[in-house]
Amino acid sequence: MAKQVSADRSRQVAESARERGWARPSFGRELFLGRLAVDLIHPFPRQQPADIEKGEAFLKRLSVFSARPSTRSRSSARPGFQMP
């Protein structure tokens, strides 16, 4: 049988897992704190050629996938049907 855990114990575990210090700047963290640190995302860092090729291959597959008609739209294409 599973052991019951108190709310206080759950809170202690969550607090102990919280990151105390930040070794590197974080765009997401700054945004969460209400600060827009554009310098962390612009200009975009230079990529290695292998990374560029990998990204371009992914975008090509994504483009082919997104150009296909949606399965949902085909299956719901019946008279009187309204998308939720």
Secondary structure as UniProt FT lines:
FT   HELIX           7..17
FT   HELIX           27..32
FT   TURN            33..34
FT   HELIX           38..40
FT   HELIX           49..67
FT   HELIX           71..75
FT   TURN            79..80
//
